[in-house]
Amino acid sequence: VAVLVAALAALQRFRGGHGLIPPMRWFGASDDHRAALFSFIPAILAVHFAVPLFVGSVQGQLFSPDNRLPGGWAYILGLLQAGIALSLFYGGLTRISAVLLAWLWLVSPAFIGFEGMLDNAFVLGFAAFFWLAGRGPISVDRLIFPRLEPSANLMRHAMTALRVGIGVSLLSAAFTEKLANPALAQSFLMQFPLNFTSSLGIPIPDDVFFRLAGGVELLVGLCLIFNIFPREIIIIAWLPINLTLTVFDWVELVGHLPIYGAFAALLIWDNASLPLWLRGMREGPLPVAREVRSAVK
């Protein structure tokens, strides 16, 4: 994995930082339309993140279905999760909720341990994204809380924070669920025969299969963290991310919604996106008020 990451980094540098997939403008998307699309990104991400947060709040779970909250904490933290989800969903007091979300992630080891905390590092990525970017033009904040808008200097770092948070989650899960915990991986494959390689005519033993799966997950996480061919690596990641959907049905689908949203946002991002991102976020359907714009520069 280390050699492959180094090779990909060298290839990307040789190509001047450009990926292998053509940029959005190659498909005919105009700058105006791309800027308009970017203005919708915070709302799309908020919905994708708020839904599993809502579900977890009523199921006594913290961040993901495998993290059960003990005793009365299920009610206390469940109420907090529901409040944050509502705030993100409607886009009201978004940046304040982002701070609460980051605090909840920081104290989560007391309830789900440090492994659970790292596996859910995407939560911190989303919290950082909404603190840096706010909820965008389509939000309650833009209408009645314009002074809570982040500056353009903060907005430019939002997608990076999201990408790194997703990458750390995938990197952690590669070890905690597979590479550093082979007994768990073996027992899972015995209970749920997800090793599909025999159907392809190239049967691979289970112990090799889960190590390969962990290696792919590790590769994806590292490439996202270090921004190495992120769009290409996201396409590769669709297989391991969706592999267990047939086992856990809607529970897994809901739990993966934040990842799906982040992947979709990063898939349309390229080196030329930052000016259009700022344009869409500052202008958009509801532009930042002129007096607020000058105050938060």
C-alpha positions, 0 to 999 in steps of 0.5 A: 500500500505504501509503495502504491501510494508513493507511486500514485503521488509521483504520477499526480505530481508528474501530471501537474496535480491533475487527475485521470478523470476529466474535469467537469468543464470537459463534460460541458458544465459551464462555470455558472452552472458549477458555481450554482451546483456548489451552492447546493453542496452544504444543503445536500451534505446536511441532509445526508448527515442529519438523517442517520443522526436522527435515526441514531438519536431515537435508537440509543446510538452514537454516530453509527449503529454499532455504538450503543449508548449506556443507560440514561446517556441514550436519552441525554446524548440522543436529545443532543444528537436530535437537536444538532440534526434539526439545526443542520437539516434546516440550516439554523445556527449551523456553526454553533451546532458544528461546535457541539458536534465536534465536542460530542466527538471529542468526548465520545471515547467515554462511551464508545472507546478510542477505536469508535472515536477514530472509526467515526472521524468523519463526524469531526470532518463534517463538524469542521466543514459546517464550521468553516462553510456554514450552511450555505445560501439555502438555509435559515442562517442566510435569511435571519442569522447573516452575522453568523456567516463564515468568512471567505477565508474560512470557506476555502478550507471546508472541502479539505476538512471534509476530505481528511475526516472521511479519509481518517475514518476509512483508514481507522476502519481498515485496521480496527475491522480487518488488518489489526483484528483478523479474528473479527474479520474471519468470524464475520466472513464465516457468518456472512459469506461476502467473499465473492471471488469464487463467482468470478472464477478466481477463488481467494481464501477468506483470510486473504480476501479480508486483508485485500479488502482492508488494504483497499480501504487503507489505500483509499483512506491514505489517498483521501488524506493526502489528496492523491487522485481523490476523484479516481480513488472515490470510484474505487471505494464504491466496492468496499463501501457498498459490499455489506449493504446486502447484509445489513440492509437499510441500517447500513444504507442509512449509516453510509449516507454521510459517506455517500454525500461526501463522496458525491461532493468530492467527485465533482471537485477539481483543482479549478473548483475553489473560485467557483466554490467561493462564488457559489457559497457567497452568492448563490440563490441567497447572496451574503448581505453586502454589509455582512460581506464586508464585516466578515472579510 
